[in-house]
Amino acid sequence: MFATPAYAQAAGATASGGGFGIFLQAFWPILVLFPLFYFLILRPQQRRQKLHQTAILGVKKGDSVVTAGGLMGKATKVEDAVVEVEIANGVKVRVVKATIAEVTPLGSKPAND
C-alpha cells in the first residue's frame, strides 16, 4: 500500500541531480516576464514622460496650459521654474512649471472643430 523505502530513496536521488535544469524550470516564467514587462509598461511610460518634459520645457508666451490642479489659461510670462498664467481678463497666477499637466501651442485648433 505504501512505497517501500528503496523506491523513496531512488526518487530523491534523481530529483536532486537536476541542478540548473530545476532552476530554469522554476524560474522561466519570471525570466520571460521581465522583458515583457519592460516593453509593455516601462518603455512606453518613459517615452510619455520624456514628451511631457519637453513640452513643459518648451512653454512659451501665448501657449495654452492646464495645470495639475485644473486651472486653464494662457501663459503670459515664462521664467526658469515659474510660469505666469492668465486665467481670466486681468487675473494672473504664478505656477511652478512642474505642475503643468498639458501644453497646447499657440494657434492650434481644438480636436473637434
PyMOL CGO cylinders between C-alpha atoms (Angstrom):
from pymol import cmd
from pymol.cgo import CYLINDER

trace = [
    CYLINDER, 0.00, 0.00, 0.00, 2.80, 2.45, 0.81, 0.3, 1, 1, 1, 1, 1, 1,
    CYLINDER, 2.80, 2.45, 0.81, 6.02, 2.96, -1.15, 0.3, 1, 1, 1, 1, 1, 1,
    CYLINDER, 6.02, 2.96, -1.15, 8.92, 0.94, 0.07, 0.3, 1, 1, 1, 1, 1, 1,
    CYLINDER, 8.92, 0.94, 0.07, 12.00, 2.74, 1.41, 0.3, 1, 1, 1, 1, 1, 1,
    CYLINDER, 12.00, 2.74, 1.41, 14.01, 1.68, -1.64, 0.3, 1, 1, 1, 1, 1, 1,
    CYLINDER, 14.01, 1.68, -1.64, 11.69, 3.49, -4.06, 0.3, 1, 1, 1, 1, 1, 1,
    CYLINDER, 11.69, 3.49, -4.06, 11.62, 6.60, -1.87, 0.3, 1, 1, 1, 1, 1, 1,
    CYLINDER, 11.62, 6.60, -1.87, 15.43, 6.80, -1.80, 0.3, 1, 1, 1, 1, 1, 1,
    CYLINDER, 15.43, 6.80, -1.80, 15.72, 6.38, -5.57, 0.3, 1, 1, 1, 1, 1, 1,
    CYLINDER, 15.72, 6.38, -5.57, 13.19, 9.14, -6.30, 0.3, 1, 1, 1, 1, 1, 1,
    CYLINDER, 13.19, 9.14, -6.30, 15.06, 11.61, -4.10, 0.3, 1, 1, 1, 1, 1, 1,
    CYLINDER, 15.06, 11.61, -4.10, 18.38, 10.89, -5.80, 0.3, 1, 1, 1, 1, 1, 1,
    CYLINDER, 18.38, 10.89, -5.80, 17.12, 11.63, -9.33, 0.3, 1, 1, 1, 1, 1, 1,
    CYLINDER, 17.12, 11.63, -9.33, 15.34, 14.85, -8.32, 0.3, 1, 1, 1, 1, 1, 1,
    CYLINDER, 15.34, 14.85, -8.32, 18.40, 16.39, -6.69, 0.3, 1, 1, 1, 1, 1, 1,
    CYLINDER, 18.40, 16.39, -6.69, 20.67, 15.64, -9.66, 0.3, 1, 1, 1, 1, 1, 1,
    CYLINDER, 20.67, 15.64, -9.66, 18.99, 18.23, -11.96, 0.3, 1, 1, 1, 1, 1, 1,
    CYLINDER, 18.99, 18.23, -11.96, 20.68, 21.37, -10.61, 0.3, 1, 1, 1, 1, 1, 1,
    CYLINDER, 20.68, 21.37, -10.61, 20.46, 24.07, -13.28, 0.3, 1, 1, 1, 1, 1, 1,
    CYLINDER, 20.46, 24.07, -13.28, 17.58, 22.35, -15.08, 0.3, 1, 1, 1, 1, 1, 1,
    CYLINDER, 17.58, 22.35, -15.08, 15.40, 22.55, -11.99, 0.3, 1, 1, 1, 1, 1, 1,
    CYLINDER, 15.40, 22.55, -11.99, 16.38, 26.22, -11.57, 0.3, 1, 1, 1, 1, 1, 1,
    CYLINDER, 16.38, 26.22, -11.57, 15.27, 27.02, -15.13, 0.3, 1, 1, 1, 1, 1, 1,
    CYLINDER, 15.27, 27.02, -15.13, 12.09, 25.04, -14.73, 0.3, 1, 1, 1, 1, 1, 1,
    CYLINDER, 12.09, 25.04, -14.73, 11.19, 27.00, -11.61, 0.3, 1, 1, 1, 1, 1, 1,
    CYLINDER, 11.19, 27.00, -11.61, 12.16, 30.49, -12.81, 0.3, 1, 1, 1, 1, 1, 1,
    CYLINDER, 12.16, 30.49, -12.81, 11.49, 30.56, -16.55, 0.3, 1, 1, 1, 1, 1, 1,
    CYLINDER, 11.49, 30.56, -16.55, 8.17, 32.41, -16.13, 0.3, 1, 1, 1, 1, 1, 1,
    CYLINDER, 8.17, 32.41, -16.13, 9.95, 35.17, -14.22, 0.3, 1, 1, 1, 1, 1, 1,
    CYLINDER, 9.95, 35.17, -14.22, 12.74, 35.34, -16.81, 0.3, 1, 1, 1, 1, 1, 1,
    CYLINDER, 12.74, 35.34, -16.81, 10.15, 35.68, -19.59, 0.3, 1, 1, 1, 1, 1, 1,
    CYLINDER, 10.15, 35.68, -19.59, 8.11, 38.31, -17.75, 0.3, 1, 1, 1, 1, 1, 1,
    CYLINDER, 8.11, 38.31, -17.75, 10.95, 40.80, -17.23, 0.3, 1, 1, 1, 1, 1, 1,
    CYLINDER, 10.95, 40.80, -17.23, 11.42, 41.67, -20.94, 0.3, 1, 1, 1, 1, 1, 1,
    CYLINDER, 11.42, 41.67, -20.94, 7.66, 41.60, -21.48, 0.3, 1, 1, 1, 1, 1, 1,
    CYLINDER, 7.66, 41.60, -21.48, 7.14, 43.98, -18.55, 0.3, 1, 1, 1, 1, 1, 1,
    CYLINDER, 7.14, 43.98, -18.55, 9.84, 46.30, -19.88, 0.3, 1, 1, 1, 1, 1, 1,
    CYLINDER, 9.84, 46.30, -19.88, 8.47, 46.55, -23.42, 0.3, 1, 1, 1, 1, 1, 1,
    CYLINDER, 8.47, 46.55, -23.42, 4.78, 46.77, -22.50, 0.3, 1, 1, 1, 1, 1, 1,
    CYLINDER, 4.78, 46.77, -22.50, 4.91, 49.02, -19.44, 0.3, 1, 1, 1, 1, 1, 1,
    CYLINDER, 4.91, 49.02, -19.44, 8.23, 50.72, -18.68, 0.3, 1, 1, 1, 1, 1, 1,
    CYLINDER, 8.23, 50.72, -18.68, 9.32, 51.78, -22.16, 0.3, 1, 1, 1, 1, 1, 1,
    CYLINDER, 9.32, 51.78, -22.16, 6.03, 53.49, -23.18, 0.3, 1, 1, 1, 1, 1, 1,
    CYLINDER, 6.03, 53.49, -23.18, 5.87, 55.23, -19.81, 0.3, 1, 1, 1, 1, 1, 1,
    CYLINDER, 5.87, 55.23, -19.81, 9.40, 56.58, -20.23, 0.3, 1, 1, 1, 1, 1, 1,
    CYLINDER, 9.40, 56.58, -20.23, 8.50, 57.82, -23.72, 0.3, 1, 1, 1, 1, 1, 1,
    CYLINDER, 8.50, 57.82, -23.72, 5.40, 59.66, -22.43, 0.3, 1, 1, 1, 1, 1, 1,
    CYLINDER, 5.40, 59.66, -22.43, 7.41, 61.16, -19.58, 0.3, 1, 1, 1, 1, 1, 1,
    CYLINDER, 7.41, 61.16, -19.58, 10.08, 62.41, -21.99, 0.3, 1, 1, 1, 1, 1, 1,
    CYLINDER, 10.08, 62.41, -21.99, 7.46, 64.02, -24.29, 0.3, 1, 1, 1, 1, 1, 1,
    CYLINDER, 7.46, 64.02, -24.29, 5.79, 65.69, -21.31, 0.3, 1, 1, 1, 1, 1, 1,
    CYLINDER, 5.79, 65.69, -21.31, 9.11, 67.01, -20.05, 0.3, 1, 1, 1, 1, 1, 1,
    CYLINDER, 9.11, 67.01, -20.05, 10.00, 68.51, -23.44, 0.3, 1, 1, 1, 1, 1, 1,
    CYLINDER, 10.00, 68.51, -23.44, 6.55, 70.11, -23.65, 0.3, 1, 1, 1, 1, 1, 1,
    CYLINDER, 6.55, 70.11, -23.65, 6.97, 71.71, -20.23, 0.3, 1, 1, 1, 1, 1, 1,
    CYLINDER, 6.97, 71.71, -20.23, 10.46, 72.97, -21.03, 0.3, 1, 1, 1, 1, 1, 1,
    CYLINDER, 10.46, 72.97, -21.03, 9.16, 74.35, -24.33, 0.3, 1, 1, 1, 1, 1, 1,
    CYLINDER, 9.16, 74.35, -24.33, 6.38, 76.50, -22.86, 0.3, 1, 1, 1, 1, 1, 1,
    CYLINDER, 6.38, 76.50, -22.86, 6.43, 79.98, -24.34, 0.3, 1, 1, 1, 1, 1, 1,
    CYLINDER, 6.43, 79.98, -24.34, 4.37, 83.12, -24.10, 0.3, 1, 1, 1, 1, 1, 1,
    CYLINDER, 4.37, 83.12, -24.10, 0.90, 82.68, -25.61, 0.3, 1, 1, 1, 1, 1, 1,
    CYLINDER, 0.90, 82.68, -25.61, 0.65, 78.90, -25.14, 0.3, 1, 1, 1, 1, 1, 1,
    CYLINDER, 0.65, 78.90, -25.14, -2.47, 77.50, -23.51, 0.3, 1, 1, 1, 1, 1, 1,
    CYLINDER, -2.47, 77.50, -23.51, -1.65, 75.49, -20.39, 0.3, 1, 1, 1, 1, 1, 1,
    CYLINDER, -1.65, 75.49, -20.39, -3.56, 73.27, -17.98, 0.3, 1, 1, 1, 1, 1, 1,
    CYLINDER, -3.56, 73.27, -17.98, -2.17, 72.80, -14.51, 0.3, 1, 1, 1, 1, 1, 1,
    CYLINDER, -2.17, 72.80, -14.51, -2.39, 69.63, -12.46, 0.3, 1, 1, 1, 1, 1, 1,
    CYLINDER, -2.39, 69.63, -12.46, -4.89, 71.43, -10.25, 0.3, 1, 1, 1, 1, 1, 1,
    CYLINDER, -4.89, 71.43, -10.25, -7.20, 72.01, -13.20, 0.3, 1, 1, 1, 1, 1, 1,
    CYLINDER, -7.20, 72.01, -13.20, -6.56, 75.69, -13.91, 0.3, 1, 1, 1, 1, 1, 1,
    CYLINDER, -6.56, 75.69, -13.91, -6.70, 76.52, -17.61, 0.3, 1, 1, 1, 1, 1, 1,
    CYLINDER, -6.70, 76.52, -17.61, -5.17, 79.66, -19.00, 0.3, 1, 1, 1, 1, 1, 1,
    CYLINDER, -5.17, 79.66, -19.00, -2.69, 81.35, -21.27, 0.3, 1, 1, 1, 1, 1, 1,
    CYLINDER, -2.69, 81.35, -21.27, 1.00, 81.70, -20.47, 0.3, 1, 1, 1, 1, 1, 1,
    CYLINDER, 1.00, 81.70, -20.47, 1.92, 85.38, -20.28, 0.3, 1, 1, 1, 1, 1, 1,
    CYLINDER, 1.92, 85.38, -20.28, 5.40, 85.21, -18.77, 0.3, 1, 1, 1, 1, 1, 1,
    CYLINDER, 5.40, 85.21, -18.77, 7.83, 82.30, -18.67, 0.3, 1, 1, 1, 1, 1, 1,
    CYLINDER, 7.83, 82.30, -18.67, 10.77, 82.09, -16.28, 0.3, 1, 1, 1, 1, 1, 1,
    CYLINDER, 10.77, 82.09, -16.28, 13.13, 79.25, -15.39, 0.3, 1, 1, 1, 1, 1, 1,
    CYLINDER, 13.13, 79.25, -15.39, 10.92, 77.44, -12.88, 0.3, 1, 1, 1, 1, 1, 1,
    CYLINDER, 10.92, 77.44, -12.88, 7.74, 79.56, -12.85, 0.3, 1, 1, 1, 1, 1, 1,
    CYLINDER, 7.74, 79.56, -12.85, 5.11, 80.42, -15.46, 0.3, 1, 1, 1, 1, 1, 1,
    CYLINDER, 5.11, 80.42, -15.46, 2.66, 83.29, -15.13, 0.3, 1, 1, 1, 1, 1, 1,
    CYLINDER, 2.66, 83.29, -15.13, -0.74, 82.15, -16.38, 0.3, 1, 1, 1, 1, 1, 1,
    CYLINDER, -0.74, 82.15, -16.38, -3.68, 84.43, -17.16, 0.3, 1, 1, 1, 1, 1, 1,
    CYLINDER, -3.68, 84.43, -17.16, -6.83, 82.53, -16.16, 0.3, 1, 1, 1, 1, 1, 1,
    CYLINDER, -6.83, 82.53, -16.16, -9.26, 85.44, -16.80, 0.3, 1, 1, 1, 1, 1, 1,
    CYLINDER, -9.26, 85.44, -16.80, -9.02, 89.02, -18.03, 0.3, 1, 1, 1, 1, 1, 1,
    CYLINDER, -9.02, 89.02, -18.03, -6.62, 90.73, -15.65, 0.3, 1, 1, 1, 1, 1, 1,
    CYLINDER, -6.62, 90.73, -15.65, -6.30, 87.69, -13.34, 0.3, 1, 1, 1, 1, 1, 1,
    CYLINDER, -6.30, 87.69, -13.34, -2.80, 86.23, -13.41, 0.3, 1, 1, 1, 1, 1, 1,
    CYLINDER, -2.80, 86.23, -13.41, -1.39, 83.45, -11.27, 0.3, 1, 1, 1, 1, 1, 1,
    CYLINDER, -1.39, 83.45, -11.27, 2.12, 82.16, -10.98, 0.3, 1, 1, 1, 1, 1, 1,
    CYLINDER, 2.12, 82.16, -10.98, 2.50, 78.38, -11.22, 0.3, 1, 1, 1, 1, 1, 1,
    CYLINDER, 2.50, 78.38, -11.22, 5.52, 76.14, -10.92, 0.3, 1, 1, 1, 1, 1, 1,
    CYLINDER, 5.52, 76.14, -10.92, 6.45, 74.57, -14.26, 0.3, 1, 1, 1, 1, 1, 1,
    CYLINDER, 6.45, 74.57, -14.26, 6.40, 71.09, -12.72, 0.3, 1, 1, 1, 1, 1, 1,
    CYLINDER, 6.40, 71.09, -12.72, 2.66, 71.43, -12.03, 0.3, 1, 1, 1, 1, 1, 1,
    CYLINDER, 2.66, 71.43, -12.03, 1.78, 71.96, -15.70, 0.3, 1, 1, 1, 1, 1, 1,
    CYLINDER, 1.78, 71.96, -15.70, -0.09, 68.90, -16.97, 0.3, 1, 1, 1, 1, 1, 1,
    CYLINDER, -0.09, 68.90, -16.97, -0.73, 69.88, -20.59, 0.3, 1, 1, 1, 1, 1, 1,
    CYLINDER, -0.73, 69.88, -20.59, 0.59, 72.43, -23.06, 0.3, 1, 1, 1, 1, 1, 1,
    CYLINDER, 0.59, 72.43, -23.06, -1.25, 73.47, -26.23, 0.3, 1, 1, 1, 1, 1, 1,
    CYLINDER, -1.25, 73.47, -26.23, 0.84, 75.56, -28.61, 0.3, 1, 1, 1, 1, 1, 1,
    CYLINDER, 0.84, 75.56, -28.61, -0.35, 78.98, -29.76, 0.3, 1, 1, 1, 1, 1, 1,
    CYLINDER, -0.35, 78.98, -29.76, -2.59, 78.85, -32.83, 0.3, 1, 1, 1, 1, 1, 1,
    CYLINDER, -2.59, 78.85, -32.83, -3.58, 75.17, -32.62, 0.3, 1, 1, 1, 1, 1, 1,
    CYLINDER, -3.58, 75.17, -32.62, -7.19, 74.19, -33.15, 0.3, 1, 1, 1, 1, 1, 1,
    CYLINDER, -7.19, 74.19, -33.15, -9.26, 72.03, -30.78, 0.3, 1, 1, 1, 1, 1, 1,
    CYLINDER, -9.26, 72.03, -30.78, -9.67, 68.41, -31.86, 0.3, 1, 1, 1, 1, 1, 1,
    CYLINDER, -9.67, 68.41, -31.86, -13.43, 68.63, -32.56, 0.3, 1, 1, 1, 1, 1, 1,
    CYLINDER, -13.43, 68.63, -32.56, -13.51, 71.81, -34.67, 0.3, 1, 1, 1, 1, 1, 1,
]
cmd.load_cgo(trace, "trace")
